[in-house]
């Protein structure tokens, strides 16, 4: 599975260092929202839905 538990501020600092300071700012909240959407998409692809209980999510996670 994927581990997307990286703090948005760390991603922002990395992108700032990678692109240089003159290309704009990456807001931590925007990065957090993108991470959440990506995680939700990966979960759906694996058959894990938001309406599932925590127990169902764990079972489905380990079935893969």
C-alpha positions in Angstrom: 0.0 0.0 0.0 0.9 3.6 -0.1 2.0 5.8 2.8 0.9 9.4 2.2 1.5 10.6 5.7 3.8 13.4 4.9 3.1 16.8 6.5 2.0 19.4 4.0 4.6 21.9 5.3 7.4 19.4 4.5 6.0 19.0 0.9 5.8 22.8 0.6 9.4 23.2 1.7 10.6 20.5 -0.7 8.8 22.1 -3.6 10.1 25.5 -2.7 13.7 24.1 -2.6 13.1 22.1 -5.8 11.6 24.9 -7.8 13.3 27.9 -6.2 11.7 30.7 -4.3 10.6 32.7 -7.3 7.9 30.4 -8.6 5.2 31.0 -6.1 4.0 29.6 -2.8 2.5 26.2 -2.1 -0.1 26.6 0.7 0.0 23.8 3.2 -3.8 23.5 3.2 -3.9 23.1 -0.6 -1.3 20.3 -0.3 -3.3 18.7 2.5 -6.5 18.7 0.4 -4.7 17.2 -2.6 -3.2 14.5 -0.3 -6.6 13.7 1.1 -8.2 13.5 -2.4 -5.3 11.3 -3.6 -5.7 8.9 -0.6 -9.4 8.7 -1.2 -8.9 7.9 -4.8 -6.4 5.1 -4.0 -8.8 3.7 -1.4 -11.6 3.6 -3.9 -9.3 1.9 -6.4 -8.7 -0.7 -3.6 -12.4 -1.1 -2.8 -12.3 0.9 0.4 -15.1 3.4 0.6 -15.7 6.3 3.0 -19.0 4.8 4.1 -17.2 1.6 5.3 -16.7 1.2 9.0 -13.2 1.3 10.4 -13.2 -2.5 10.8 -14.3 -3.0 7.2 -11.5 -0.6 6.0 -8.9 -2.5 8.0 -10.1 -5.9 6.7 -10.1 -4.6 3.1 -6.7 -3.0 3.5 -5.1 -6.3 4.6 -6.9 -8.4 2.0 -4.8 -6.8 -0.7 
